[in-house]
Amino acid sequence: MTSTTPTTAPPFGLVVLDMAGTTVADGGLVEQAFSAAARRLGVQPGSDEHARQLAYVRATMGESKISVFRHLFGDEGRAQQANTAFEEAYGELVDGGRIAPLPGAREAVERLTAEGRTVVLTTGFARPTQDAILTALGWRDLVPLTLCPADAGGRGRPYPDMVLAAFLRTAAVDDVRRIAVAGDTSYDMLSGVRSGAGVVAGVLTGAHDEEQLTRHGATHVLRSVADLPDLIARAEA
């Protein structure tokens, strides 16, 4: 639980940020880890089936990864097998030093926190992968709360569940319209819109472009999360 309360927090007192593509640069590791998972289930890189599945992975960036694998492989057992392989492959890439903070991301979080806002980091990855990323970046103590789909009922994005879980668990603000959400995918935008957040900012450092972000509900589109503190300050003026 955070120390900020609805009576002391600024107008946008809760900021919910996506990780990969928004605050974290992973250099295409999602696609690499997906290919490793697909191979384990007999789908070979270069095949038509692999190309079809990879296109779906790209289109659904931001969604809970187990949900993606359920769509691709149908059978729950195969989906779980693929998800486990994906998480293992991604974790190995993270441990190999293949991720980094996006420029200005940590500074943006620290500024938002210094302004009295509660910042929550969310992901479509499973908890072990999220924790591996946080550890690799030295971010375990950067924010008071981090959420993965399992922490909010399991559905993940594009459902609003993680944003609403942040709202309920932090008690940082008294109205969902006082939430600011930022992410790099259309599913991040849908999640923010469906939660009722007052600011739903798309950033151009990840999977989707300005047209996709706007079409799925972005109230603002930014070059990067580094611009978010100034946007929120303007929104409060």
C-alpha positions in Angstrom: 0.0 0.0 0.0 1.3 3.4 -0.9 1.6 6.4 1.5 -0.3 8.7 -0.9 -4.1 9.1 -0.3 -6.9 10.6 -2.3 -6.8 13.7 -0.1 -3.1 14.4 -0.7 -2.5 13.1 -4.2 -2.4 15.4 -7.2 -5.4 15.2 -9.6 -3.7 12.4 -11.6 -2.5 10.6 -8.5 -2.2 7.1 -10.0 0.0 6.3 -13.0 -0.2 2.8 -14.5 2.7 2.0 -16.9 3.3 -0.9 -19.2 6.8 -2.4 -19.1 8.2 -3.9 -22.4 8.1 -1.3 -25.2 7.0 1.5 -22.8 9.5 1.7 -20.0 11.7 -1.2 -21.0 13.5 -1.8 -24.3 13.8 -5.6 -25.0 15.1 -5.5 -28.6 12.5 -7.9 -30.0 13.0 -10.5 -27.4 9.2 -11.4 -27.4 9.5 -12.6 -31.0 12.7 -14.5 -30.3 11.2 -16.2 -27.3 8.0 -17.0 -29.2 10.1 -18.7 -31.9 11.8 -20.8 -29.3 8.4 -21.8 -27.8 6.9 -22.5 -31.2 9.8 -24.8 -32.1 9.2 -26.8 -29.0 5.7 -27.4 -30.2 6.9 -28.4 -33.7 6.4 -25.1 -35.5 9.5 -24.4 -37.5 10.9 -20.9 -38.2 10.4 -20.1 -41.9 7.2 -22.1 -42.3 3.9 -20.7 -43.3 2.5 -21.7 -39.9 5.2 -19.9 -38.1 4.7 -16.7 -40.2 0.9 -16.8 -39.4 1.5 -17.3 -35.7 4.2 -14.6 -35.6 1.8 -12.1 -37.2 -0.8 -12.8 -34.5 1.8 -12.4 -31.8 2.7 -9.0 -33.2 -0.9 -7.9 -33.6 -1.7 -8.8 -30.0 1.4 -7.3 -28.3 0.4 -6.4 -24.7 -2.1 -9.2 -24.3 -1.5 -11.9 -21.6 0.9 -14.3 -23.2 -1.0 -17.4 -22.0 -4.1 -16.0 -23.8 -2.1 -15.6 -27.0 -1.0 -19.2 -26.8 -4.5 -20.5 -26.1 -5.6 -18.8 -29.3 -2.7 -20.2 -31.3 -2.6 -23.8 -30.0 -6.2 -24.3 -28.8 -5.6 -27.2 -26.5 -4.9 -26.0 -22.9 -2.1 -28.4 -22.4 -0.3 -27.3 -25.5 -0.9 -23.7 -24.7 0.6 -24.1 -21.2 3.6 -26.0 -22.7 4.1 -23.1 -25.2 3.8 -20.5 -22.4 6.3 -22.3 -20.2 8.8 -22.5 -23.1 8.2 -18.8 -23.9 8.8 -17.7 -20.3 12.0 -19.9 -20.1 13.4 -18.5 -23.3 12.6 -14.9 -22.4 14.1 -15.3 -19.0 17.3 -16.6 -20.4 17.5 -13.6 -22.8 16.9 -11.3 -19.9 19.5 -13.0 -17.8 21.9 -12.6 -20.7 21.6 -8.8 -20.4 19.4 -8.3 -23.4 17.1 -5.7 -21.9 17.6 -2.1 -20.8 15.4 0.8 -19.6 14.1 3.0 -22.4 15.8 6.5 -22.3 14.3 8.7 -19.6 12.0 6.0 -18.3 13.4 5.7 -14.8 13.7 9.5 -14.6 10.0 9.8 -15.5 9.0 7.3 -12.8 11.1 9.1 -10.2 9.7 12.5 -11.2 6.1 11.2 -11.0 6.8 9.7 -7.6 8.5 12.9 -6.4 5.3 14.8 -7.4 3.3 12.6 -5.0 1.9 10.2 -7.6 1.7 6.5 -7.1 3.3 4.6 -10.1 2.4 1.0 -10.8 4.2 -1.2 -13.5 2.2 -3.8 -15.4 3.0 -6.5 -17.9 1.4 -9.3 -20.0 4.2 -11.6 -18.9 3.9 -14.1 -16.0 5.2 -13.1 -12.6 8.6 -14.9 -12.8 9.4 -13.1 -16.0 8.3 -9.8 -14.7 10.4 -10.3 -11.6 13.4 -11.3 -13.7 13.1 -8.0 -15.7 12.8 -5.9 -12.6 15.8 -7.6 -11.0 17.9 -7.2 -14.2 17.1 -3.5 -14.3 17.6 -2.9 -10.6 13.9 -1.8 -10.4 12.7 -4.0 -7.6 12.2 -1.0 -5.3 11.4 1.6 -7.9 7.6 1.5 -7.5 5.4 0.3 -4.6 3.4 -2.2 -6.8 3.9 -4.3 -9.9 1.1 -6.3 -11.5 0.9 -9.2 -14.0 -2.3 -10.8 -15.3 -2.4 -13.4 -12.5 -2.5 -10.6 -9.9 -5.7 -9.3 -11.4 -7.8 -12.4 -12.1 -5.8 -13.8 -15.0 -7.4 -12.1 -18.0 -4.8 -9.4 -18.7 -5.1 -6.9 -21.4 -7.2 -5.7 -23.3 -9.4 -6.1 -20.2 -9.1 -3.2 -17.7 -8.4 -5.6 -14.8 -4.8 -4.7 -14.1 -5.6 -0.9 -14.1 -8.5 -1.5 -11.8 -6.5 -3.7 -9.6 -3.9 -0.9 -9.3 -6.8 1.5 -8.4 -8.2 -0.8 -5.7 -4.9 -2.1 -4.2 -3.2 1.3 -3.9 -6.2 3.4 -2.9 -4.1 6.3 -4.3 -7.1 8.1 -5.9 -10.8 8.2 -5.3 -12.0 8.2 -8.9 -10.9 6.2 -12.0 -10.8 9.4 -14.0 -7.8 10.4 -11.9 -5.8 7.5 -13.3 -3.2 8.0 -16.1 -2.3 5.0 -18.2 0.6 4.7 -20.7 1.6 1.9 -23.0 2.9 1.1 -26.5 0.2 -1.2 -27.8 -3.5 -1.0 -28.9 -4.3 -3.4 -26.0 -2.8 -1.0 -23.5 -5.1 1.7 -24.9 -8.2 -0.5 -24.8 -7.3 -1.5 -21.2 -7.0 2.2 -20.2 -10.2 3.3 -21.9 -12.2 0.4 -20.5 -10.9 1.3 -17.0 -12.2 4.8 -17.3 -8.8 6.4 -16.9 -8.7 10.1 -17.6 -5.4 10.0 -19.5 -4.6 7.1 -21.8 -1.3 7.9 -23.5 0.2 5.9 -26.3 4.0 5.9 -26.7 5.9 5.3 -30.0 8.8 3.3 -28.6 7.2 -0.2 -28.9 4.9 -2.4 -31.0 2.3 -0.1 -32.5 2.2 3.2 -34.4 0.2 6.4 -33.9 -2.7 5.3 -36.1 -3.2 2.0 -34.2 -2.9 3.7 -30.8 -5.3 6.5 -31.6 -7.8 4.1 -33.2 -7.9 2.1 -30.0 -8.6 5.1 -27.8 -5.4 6.9 -27.0 -6.2 10.4 -25.6 -2.6 11.4 -26.4 0.3 10.0 -28.3 3.9 10.7 -27.1 7.4 10.1 -28.5 8.2 8.2 -25.3 7.3 7.8 -21.7 9.9 10.4 -20.9 7.3 13.0 -22.1 4.6 11.6 -19.8 5.3 13.8 -16.7 5.0 17.0 -18.7 1.7 15.7 -20.3 0.2 15.0 -16.9 1.3 18.4 -15.6 -0.4 20.0 -18.6 -3.6 18.0 -18.1 -3.7 19.2 -14.5 -3.2 22.8 -15.3 
